[in-house]
Amino acid sequence: MNKKGAFLAPFLFYNIVMINDKKVVIIMPAYNAEKTLKQTYDEIYKPFVDEVILVDDNSQDNTKLVSKELNITTIVHKENKGYGGNQKSCYKAALKAGADIVVMLHPDYQYTPKLIPALVCMIAFGQYDAVLASRMLGNSALKGGMPLYKFIANKFLTWFENLFTGEKLTEYHTGFRGFTKEVLETLPLGECDDDFIFDNEMIALLFYNNFKIGEVSCPTKYFKEASSINFIRSCKYGFGVLAVSLKYRLAKMGLKSRIFRPDAKKLDLDTEIEYYFK
């Protein structure tokens, strides 16, 4: 074997590579991602990943067909369950697949999949229970095309949340994040919202349950095909974020609302999953 072949040999068998004996599963909550799914999937560094699972939230395009063509484990909702509802299905499928580490990656190519190894390694060696890919670390958000009103809102909401949680994150609103299986098995995600506020509730629960959260800087790209909520829904999300922050502070004072109660529902792992392709 020549020198080039010797160098490439370890990567030709990437399916057997594990990071610190951890099984890594990538989940993709998808809705109308037909145009960007392949580009996103192709940039996933396969030696760090054991399985990719996509949940199609009743898309109106050919997302599920593209997913099948790429040999991705695919689940299709018969009706739209919302962004949070989609994530619940994703995490449930990942845990049933035996994942030790789960990374959520949007299939709209807004976040670079090339950072998956960074997120995985920060978790796999026990440094963090969760890692968020922050668009606000550095100066890439506006350069990547983030609308100015979203940039300002992101900064304000993050400041507000840090004030009420007593933490120091640079962003609470990223859709690129990784977790240990212990996080997903412990948090009452079944009780969380089925819409976009799910992401924020999850971070609040991480802090409430004393899990360690790390961050990594992540460039972002805004373009026509990249999914993004409109101004009205952004406003609704913003008010929801403020409410979650207030509820968190009240829960720490002993006044516990729905998701912070001891009997809040966890993910239902007993129900069977119907796969479109596996």
TACOR-V564460 format. One record per residue. N is the residue number from 0. RES is the residue in one small letter. PHI is phi in whole degrees, -180 to 180 (none if undefined). PSI is psi in radians with two decimals (999 if undefined). OMEGA is omega as a letter, one per 20 degrees, with the letter a starting at -180 (999 if undefined). Layout:
BEGIN
n=N res=RES phi=PHI psi=PSI omega=OMEGA
n=N res=RES phi=PHI psi=PSI omega=OMEGA
END
This chain:
BEGIN
n=0 res=m phi=none psi=2.29 omega=r
n=1 res=n phi=-75 psi=3.07 omega=a
n=2 res=k phi=-62 psi=-0.69 omega=a
n=3 res=k phi=-64 psi=-0.73 omega=r
n=4 res=g phi=-66 psi=-0.68 omega=r
n=5 res=a phi=-64 psi=-0.64 omega=r
n=6 res=f phi=-69 psi=-0.69 omega=a
n=7 res=l phi=-81 psi=-0.36 omega=a
n=8 res=a phi=-51 psi=-0.82 omega=a
n=9 res=p phi=-61 psi=-0.46 omega=a
n=10 res=f phi=-89 psi=-0.20 omega=r
n=11 res=l phi=-76 psi=-0.25 omega=a
n=12 res=f phi=-122 psi=0.77 omega=a
n=13 res=y phi=-65 psi=-0.31 omega=a
n=14 res=n phi=-66 psi=-0.34 omega=a
n=15 res=i phi=-99 psi=-0.01 omega=a
n=16 res=v phi=-79 psi=2.30 omega=r
n=17 res=m phi=-130 psi=2.52 omega=r
n=18 res=i phi=-93 psi=1.93 omega=a
n=19 res=n phi=53 psi=0.67 omega=r
n=20 res=d phi=61 psi=0.51 omega=r
n=21 res=k phi=-106 psi=2.32 omega=r
n=22 res=k phi=-84 psi=2.17 omega=a
n=23 res=v phi=-107 psi=2.19 omega=r
n=24 res=v phi=-121 psi=2.27 omega=r
n=25 res=i phi=-96 psi=2.27 omega=r
n=26 res=i phi=-111 psi=2.51 omega=r
n=27 res=m phi=-128 psi=1.78 omega=r
n=28 res=p phi=-77 psi=1.95 omega=a
n=29 res=a phi=-117 psi=2.49 omega=r
n=30 res=y phi=-149 psi=2.02 omega=a
n=31 res=n phi=53 psi=0.91 omega=a
n=32 res=a phi=-106 psi=0.33 omega=a
n=33 res=e phi=-53 psi=-0.73 omega=a
n=34 res=k phi=-79 psi=-0.34 omega=a
n=35 res=t phi=-118 psi=-0.16 omega=a
n=36 res=l phi=-61 psi=-0.86 omega=a
n=37 res=k phi=-62 psi=-0.76 omega=a
n=38 res=q phi=-62 psi=-0.70 omega=r
n=39 res=t phi=-66 psi=-0.84 omega=a
n=40 res=y phi=-63 psi=-0.71 omega=a
n=41 res=d phi=-63 psi=-0.44 omega=a
n=42 res=e phi=-92 psi=0.01 omega=r
n=43 res=i phi=-72 psi=2.22 omega=a
n=44 res=y phi=-78 psi=1.70 omega=a
n=45 res=k phi=-60 psi=-0.54 omega=r
n=46 res=p phi=-60 psi=-0.34 omega=a
n=47 res=f phi=-95 psi=-0.02 omega=a
n=48 res=v phi=-125 psi=2.28 omega=r
n=49 res=d phi=-92 psi=-0.57 omega=a
n=50 res=e phi=-158 psi=2.58 omega=r
n=51 res=v phi=-119 psi=2.27 omega=a
n=52 res=i phi=-122 psi=2.21 omega=r
n=53 res=l phi=-115 psi=2.34 omega=r
n=54 res=v phi=-114 psi=2.01 omega=r
n=55 res=d phi=-89 psi=2.02 omega=a
n=56 res=d phi=-87 psi=1.03 omega=r
n=57 res=n phi=59 psi=0.87 omega=r
n=58 res=s phi=-62 psi=2.72 omega=r
n=59 res=q phi=-99 psi=0.13 omega=r
n=60 res=d phi=-121 psi=-2.75 omega=a
n=61 res=n phi=-100 psi=0.56 omega=a
n=62 res=t phi=-53 psi=-0.82 omega=a
n=63 res=k phi=-66 psi=-0.58 omega=r
n=64 res=l phi=-71 psi=-0.73 omega=r
n=65 res=v phi=-64 psi=-0.72 omega=r
n=66 res=s phi=-60 psi=-0.76 omega=r
n=67 res=k phi=-65 psi=-0.72 omega=r
n=68 res=e phi=-62 psi=-0.54 omega=r
n=69 res=l phi=-86 psi=0.03 omega=r
n=70 res=n phi=66 psi=0.58 omega=r
n=71 res=i phi=-91 psi=2.36 omega=r
n=72 res=t phi=-59 psi=2.15 omega=a
n=73 res=t phi=-127 psi=2.32 omega=r
n=74 res=i phi=-121 psi=2.40 omega=a
n=75 res=v phi=-123 psi=2.14 omega=r
n=76 res=h phi=-73 psi=2.38 omega=r
n=77 res=k phi=-74 psi=-0.35 omega=r
n=78 res=e phi=-143 psi=2.71 omega=a
n=79 res=n phi=-69 psi=2.20 omega=a
n=80 res=k phi=-106 psi=-0.01 omega=a
n=81 res=g phi=89 psi=2.85 omega=a
n=82 res=y phi=-61 psi=-0.77 omega=r
n=83 res=g phi=-68 psi=-0.71 omega=r
n=84 res=g phi=-62 psi=-0.64 omega=r
n=85 res=n phi=-63 psi=-0.79 omega=r
n=86 res=q phi=-61 psi=-0.66 omega=r
n=87 res=k phi=-59 psi=-0.74 omega=r
n=88 res=s phi=-65 psi=-0.69 omega=r
n=89 res=c phi=-61 psi=-0.89 omega=a
n=90 res=y phi=-66 psi=-0.65 omega=r
n=91 res=k phi=-62 psi=-0.79 omega=a
n=92 res=a phi=-65 psi=-0.68 omega=a
n=93 res=a phi=-65 psi=-0.75 omega=r
n=94 res=l phi=-66 psi=-0.68 omega=r
n=95 res=k phi=-67 psi=-0.43 omega=r
n=96 res=a phi=-82 psi=-0.03 omega=r
n=97 res=g phi=86 psi=0.43 omega=a
n=98 res=a phi=-67 psi=2.45 omega=r
n=99 res=d phi=-97 psi=-0.58 omega=r
n=100 res=i phi=-131 psi=2.32 omega=r
n=101 res=v phi=-122 psi=2.22 omega=r
n=102 res=v phi=-115 psi=2.17 omega=r
n=103 res=m phi=-91 psi=2.19 omega=r
n=104 res=l phi=-130 psi=2.12 omega=r
n=105 res=h phi=-69 psi=2.37 omega=a
n=106 res=p phi=-83 psi=0.29 omega=a
n=107 res=d phi=-95 psi=0.07 omega=r
n=108 res=y phi=66 psi=0.39 omega=r
n=109 res=q phi=-78 psi=-0.54 omega=r
n=110 res=y phi=-110 psi=2.52 omega=a
n=111 res=t phi=-81 psi=2.16 omega=r
n=112 res=p phi=-66 psi=-0.25 omega=a
n=113 res=k phi=-64 psi=-0.24 omega=r
n=114 res=l phi=-90 psi=-0.01 omega=r
n=115 res=i phi=-55 psi=-0.79 omega=r
n=116 res=p phi=-57 psi=-0.65 omega=r
n=117 res=a phi=-64 psi=-0.81 omega=r
n=118 res=l phi=-63 psi=-0.78 omega=a
n=119 res=v phi=-63 psi=-0.79 omega=a
n=120 res=c phi=-67 psi=-0.58 omega=r
n=121 res=m phi=-66 psi=-0.45 omega=r
n=122 res=i phi=-95 psi=-0.72 omega=a
n=123 res=a phi=-63 psi=-0.50 omega=a
n=124 res=f phi=-101 psi=0.30 omega=r
n=125 res=g phi=81 psi=0.20 omega=a
n=126 res=q phi=-76 psi=-0.61 omega=a
n=127 res=y phi=-140 psi=2.70 omega=r
n=128 res=d phi=-91 psi=-0.42 omega=r
n=129 res=a phi=-149 psi=2.57 omega=r
n=130 res=v phi=-134 psi=2.31 omega=r
n=131 res=l phi=-110 psi=2.37 omega=r
n=132 res=a phi=-90 psi=1.83 omega=a
n=133 res=s phi=-91 psi=2.24 omega=r
n=134 res=r phi=-81 psi=-0.19 omega=a
n=135 res=m phi=-96 psi=-0.14 omega=r
n=136 res=l phi=-80 psi=2.01 omega=a
n=137 res=g phi=95 psi=-2.85 omega=a
n=138 res=n phi=-121 psi=0.51 omega=a
n=139 res=s phi=-87 psi=-0.32 omega=a
n=140 res=a phi=-61 psi=-1.00 omega=a
n=141 res=l phi=-67 psi=-0.65 omega=r
n=142 res=k phi=-64 psi=-0.52 omega=r
n=143 res=g phi=-83 psi=0.00 omega=r
n=144 res=g phi=101 psi=0.16 omega=r
n=145 res=m phi=-62 psi=2.21 omega=r
n=146 res=p phi=-56 psi=2.49 omega=a
n=147 res=l phi=-58 psi=-0.69 omega=a
n=148 res=y phi=-65 psi=-0.58 omega=r
n=149 res=k phi=-72 psi=-0.63 omega=r
n=150 res=f phi=-63 psi=-0.84 omega=a
n=151 res=i phi=-64 psi=-0.77 omega=r
n=152 res=a phi=-63 psi=-0.72 omega=r
n=153 res=n phi=-60 psi=-0.81 omega=a
n=154 res=k phi=-63 psi=-0.77 omega=a
n=155 res=f phi=-66 psi=-0.84 omega=a
n=156 res=l phi=-64 psi=-0.67 omega=r
n=157 res=t phi=-64 psi=-0.74 omega=r
n=158 res=w phi=-60 psi=-0.78 omega=a
n=159 res=f phi=-62 psi=-0.79 omega=a
n=160 res=e phi=-66 psi=-0.72 omega=r
n=161 res=n phi=-62 psi=-0.65 omega=r
n=162 res=l phi=-62 psi=-0.74 omega=a
n=163 res=f phi=-86 psi=-0.42 omega=r
n=164 res=t phi=-94 psi=-0.36 omega=a
n=165 res=g phi=78 psi=0.29 omega=a
n=166 res=e phi=-104 psi=-3.12 omega=a
n=167 res=k phi=-137 psi=0.81 omega=r
n=168 res=l phi=-72 psi=2.69 omega=r
n=169 res=t phi=-91 psi=-0.31 omega=r
n=170 res=e phi=-160 psi=2.38 omega=r
n=171 res=y phi=-106 psi=-0.05 omega=a
n=172 res=h phi=-115 psi=0.22 omega=r
n=173 res=t phi=-74 psi=2.58 omega=r
n=174 res=g phi=-102 psi=0.26 omega=a
n=175 res=f phi=-121 psi=1.87 omega=a
n=176 res=r phi=-155 psi=2.68 omega=r
n=177 res=g phi=-129 psi=2.64 omega=a
n=178 res=f phi=-143 psi=2.71 omega=r
n=179 res=t phi=-80 psi=2.81 omega=r
n=180 res=k phi=-66 psi=-0.52 omega=r
n=181 res=e phi=-61 psi=-0.67 omega=r
n=182 res=v phi=-60 psi=-0.86 omega=a
n=183 res=l phi=-69 psi=-0.50 omega=r
n=184 res=e phi=-83 psi=-0.39 omega=a
n=185 res=t phi=-92 psi=-0.77 omega=a
n=186 res=l phi=-70 psi=2.52 omega=r
n=187 res=p phi=-80 psi=1.14 omega=a
n=188 res=l phi=-69 psi=-0.42 omega=r
n=189 res=g phi=-65 psi=-0.37 omega=a
n=190 res=e phi=-90 psi=-0.21 omega=a
n=191 res=c phi=-76 psi=2.87 omega=a
n=192 res=d phi=-63 psi=2.64 omega=r
n=193 res=d phi=-92 psi=0.00 omega=r
n=194 res=d phi=-108 psi=-2.78 omega=a
n=195 res=f phi=-67 psi=-0.39 omega=a
n=196 res=i phi=-69 psi=-0.18 omega=r
n=197 res=f phi=-51 psi=-0.80 omega=a
n=198 res=d phi=-57 psi=-0.76 omega=a
n=199 res=n phi=-71 psi=-0.70 omega=r
n=200 res=e phi=-62 psi=-0.64 omega=a
n=201 res=m phi=-65 psi=-0.74 omega=r
n=202 res=i phi=-67 psi=-0.72 omega=r
n=203 res=a phi=-59 psi=-0.70 omega=r
n=204 res=l phi=-69 psi=-0.59 omega=r
n=205 res=l phi=-60 psi=-0.83 omega=r
n=206 res=f phi=-65 psi=-0.74 omega=a
n=207 res=y phi=-62 psi=-0.57 omega=a
n=208 res=n phi=-98 psi=0.23 omega=r
n=209 res=n phi=63 psi=0.57 omega=r
n=210 res=f phi=-81 psi=2.61 omega=a
n=211 res=k phi=-88 psi=2.24 omega=a
n=212 res=i phi=-116 psi=2.25 omega=r
n=213 res=g phi=-111 psi=2.93 omega=r
n=214 res=e phi=-134 psi=2.64 omega=r
n=215 res=v phi=-136 psi=2.47 omega=a
n=216 res=s phi=-70 psi=2.37 omega=a
n=217 res=c phi=-136 psi=2.13 omega=r
n=218 res=p phi=-69 psi=2.73 omega=a
n=219 res=t phi=-134 psi=2.76 omega=a
n=220 res=k phi=-133 psi=2.18 omega=r
n=221 res=y phi=-110 psi=2.16 omega=r
n=222 res=f phi=-153 psi=3.07 omega=a
n=223 res=k phi=-56 psi=-0.75 omega=a
n=224 res=e phi=-80 psi=-0.24 omega=a
n=225 res=a phi=-72 psi=2.28 omega=a
n=226 res=s phi=-70 psi=2.49 omega=r
n=227 res=s phi=-162 psi=2.46 omega=a
n=228 res=i phi=-80 psi=2.63 omega=a
n=229 res=n phi=-76 psi=3.12 omega=a
n=230 res=f phi=-62 psi=-0.76 omega=a
n=231 res=i phi=-64 psi=-0.79 omega=r
n=232 res=r phi=-70 psi=-0.52 omega=r
n=233 res=s phi=-64 psi=-0.72 omega=r
n=234 res=c phi=-63 psi=-0.77 omega=r
n=235 res=k phi=-60 psi=-0.74 omega=r
n=236 res=y phi=-63 psi=-0.75 omega=a
n=237 res=g phi=-59 psi=-0.80 omega=r
n=238 res=f phi=-65 psi=-0.60 omega=r
n=239 res=g phi=-64 psi=-0.68 omega=r
n=240 res=v phi=-62 psi=-0.79 omega=r
n=241 res=l phi=-60 psi=-0.71 omega=a
n=242 res=a phi=-65 psi=-0.74 omega=r
n=243 res=v phi=-63 psi=-0.71 omega=r
n=244 res=s phi=-62 psi=-0.77 omega=r
n=245 res=l phi=-64 psi=-0.73 omega=r
n=246 res=k phi=-65 psi=-0.63 omega=r
n=247 res=y phi=-62 psi=-0.85 omega=a
n=248 res=r phi=-62 psi=-0.71 omega=r
n=249 res=l phi=-65 psi=-0.67 omega=r
n=250 res=a phi=-63 psi=-0.68 omega=r
n=251 res=k phi=-66 psi=-0.40 omega=r
n=252 res=m phi=-91 psi=-0.02 omega=r
n=253 res=g phi=104 psi=-0.09 omega=r
n=254 res=l phi=-99 psi=1.54 omega=a
n=255 res=k phi=-91 psi=2.16 omega=r
n=256 res=s phi=-90 psi=-3.11 omega=a
n=257 res=r phi=-40 psi=-1.06 omega=a
n=258 res=i phi=-74 psi=-0.26 omega=a
n=259 res=f phi=-98 psi=0.01 omega=a
n=260 res=r phi=-79 psi=2.61 omega=a
n=261 res=p phi=-60 psi=-0.50 omega=a
n=262 res=d phi=-96 psi=0.21 omega=r
n=263 res=a phi=-61 psi=2.48 omega=a
n=264 res=k phi=-73 psi=2.35 omega=r
n=265 res=k phi=-91 psi=3.11 omega=r
n=266 res=l phi=-63 psi=2.45 omega=r
n=267 res=d phi=-84 psi=1.83 omega=a
n=268 res=l phi=-97 psi=0.04 omega=a
n=269 res=d phi=-89 psi=-0.49 omega=a
n=270 res=t phi=-71 psi=2.39 omega=r
n=271 res=e phi=-71 psi=2.62 omega=r
n=272 res=i phi=-102 psi=2.34 omega=r
n=273 res=e phi=-97 psi=2.03 omega=a
n=274 res=y phi=-95 psi=2.45 omega=r
n=275 res=y phi=-82 psi=-0.66 omega=r
n=276 res=f phi=-153 psi=2.35 omega=r
n=277 res=k phi=-152 psi=999 omega=999
END
